[in-house]
Amino acid sequence: MRIRAALDRDAAAISAVVVAALRQSNARDYPAEVIEAVAAAFAPEAVRGQIARRRVFLAEIDGQVVGTAALEGDVVRSVFVAPDRQGQGIGRALMAMLEDTARAAGETALRVPASVTAEGFYARLGYQAQREVVQGAERTIVMARRLD
């Protein structure tokens, strides 16, 4: 597995990973209208905008994009792993890259607006729930961790 900075040309592949993860993994925790609204926010053109605004990374195996994660200041954004690759350490490796990047930028802590689906993943990495945000049918748990 290789982790690298995302480029504009990666937008469609990143979009495909995110949408697949939303529709297969997150769908058990959220209603279809929430999944589709979030999926629309990760269309390739939207991902290109994210690449321009954030530090976006991707994980690839044999040249295939299998995961993505982004950092915006001290906030973790958009951590997704292809459904058929979940549980293989890809998300953990992406998070390690984000944490190293944040430390190098002088950050001492990270926050993440976690989906209900990902709350356990972040908890296993040492993130603790701070508060819950509910917007209609969408529920997010804001979690945080100090960087050592």
C-alpha positions in Angstrom: 0.0 0.0 0.0 1.2 3.5 -0.8 -0.2 6.7 0.7 0.4 9.9 -1.3 -1.1 13.4 -1.7 -4.1 13.4 -4.0 -4.0 15.2 -7.4 -6.8 16.6 -9.4 -6.6 13.6 -11.7 -7.5 11.4 -8.7 -10.9 13.1 -8.1 -13.1 10.5 -9.9 -11.4 7.5 -8.2 -11.7 9.2 -4.8 -15.3 10.0 -5.5 -16.0 6.3 -6.3 -14.4 5.1 -3.1 -16.4 7.6 -1.0 -19.7 6.9 -2.6 -19.2 3.1 -2.4 -18.4 3.4 1.3 -21.4 5.6 2.0 -23.8 3.4 0.1 -22.5 0.1 1.6 -21.1 0.9 5.0 -22.8 4.0 6.2 -26.2 3.1 4.8 -26.9 0.8 7.8 -26.7 3.9 10.1 -28.3 6.6 8.0 -31.5 6.9 5.9 -31.1 6.9 2.1 -31.7 10.6 1.8 -28.8 11.5 4.0 -26.5 9.0 2.2 -27.4 10.5 -1.2 -27.0 14.1 0.0 -23.5 13.3 1.3 -22.7 11.3 -1.8 -23.6 14.3 -4.0 -21.1 16.4 -2.0 -18.4 14.0 -3.1 -19.0 14.1 -6.9 -15.7 14.3 -8.8 -15.9 18.1 -9.3 -16.6 18.6 -5.5 -13.6 16.4 -4.7 -11.4 18.5 -7.0 -12.5 21.5 -4.9 -11.6 19.7 -1.7 -8.1 18.8 -3.1 -7.6 22.6 -3.7 -8.7 23.6 -0.2 -7.4 20.8 2.0 -4.5 18.4 2.4 -6.1 15.3 0.7 -4.3 12.0 0.8 -5.2 8.7 -0.8 -4.1 5.1 -0.3 -3.5 2.9 -3.3 -2.7 -0.7 -3.8 -1.4 -1.8 -7.2 -2.3 1.6 -8.6 -6.0 1.4 -7.4 -7.3 4.0 -5.0 -8.6 2.1 -1.9 -9.0 4.9 0.6 -8.8 8.6 1.2 -8.5 11.1 4.1 -8.1 14.9 4.4 -6.9 17.4 6.9 -8.1 21.0 7.1 -6.2 22.8 9.9 -6.8 20.7 13.0 -9.9 19.0 11.6 -9.9 15.5 10.1 -12.2 15.3 7.1 -13.5 12.6 4.7 -11.8 9.4 5.9 -13.2 6.6 3.7 -12.0 3.2 2.7 -13.4 1.0 -0.1 -15.9 -1.4 1.4 -14.0 -4.5 0.2 -10.8 -3.2 1.8 -12.2 -2.2 5.2 -10.6 -3.8 8.2 -7.1 -4.1 6.5 -5.4 -1.2 8.3 -5.9 1.3 5.4 -7.9 3.8 7.5 -5.4 3.5 10.4 -2.5 4.2 8.0 -4.3 7.2 6.5 -5.0 8.5 10.0 -1.3 8.1 10.9 -0.4 10.2 7.8 -2.9 12.9 8.9 -1.6 13.0 12.4 2.0 13.2 11.3 1.1 16.0 8.9 -0.8 17.9 11.6 2.2 17.5 14.0 4.6 18.8 11.4 2.3 21.9 11.0 2.4 22.5 14.7 -1.0 21.2 15.7 -1.3 19.7 19.2 -4.7 18.1 18.8 -7.1 16.9 16.1 -10.9 17.0 15.9 -13.1 14.9 13.7 -16.8 15.1 12.9 -17.4 11.4 12.9 -20.3 9.5 11.4 -22.1 7.1 13.7 -20.6 4.4 11.4 -17.0 5.5 12.1 -17.3 6.4 15.8 -15.8 3.0 17.0 -12.9 3.3 14.5 -11.9 6.7 15.9 -12.4 5.6 19.5 -9.9 2.7 18.9 -7.4 5.3 17.7 -7.8 7.3 21.0 -10.3 9.9 19.9 -12.9 10.7 22.5 -16.5 12.0 21.9 -16.9 15.7 22.8 -20.4 16.4 21.6 -23.1 15.2 19.2 -24.5 17.3 16.4 -27.9 16.5 14.9 -29.1 18.1 11.6 -32.3 16.6 10.5 -31.7 12.8 10.1 -27.9 13.2 10.1 -26.1 12.6 13.3 -22.4 13.4 13.8 -20.2 12.8 16.8 -17.5 15.4 17.2 -14.4 13.6 18.6 -10.9 14.8 19.6 -7.5 13.6 20.4 -4.3 15.2 21.7 -1.3 14.6 19.5 1.7 13.3 21.5 
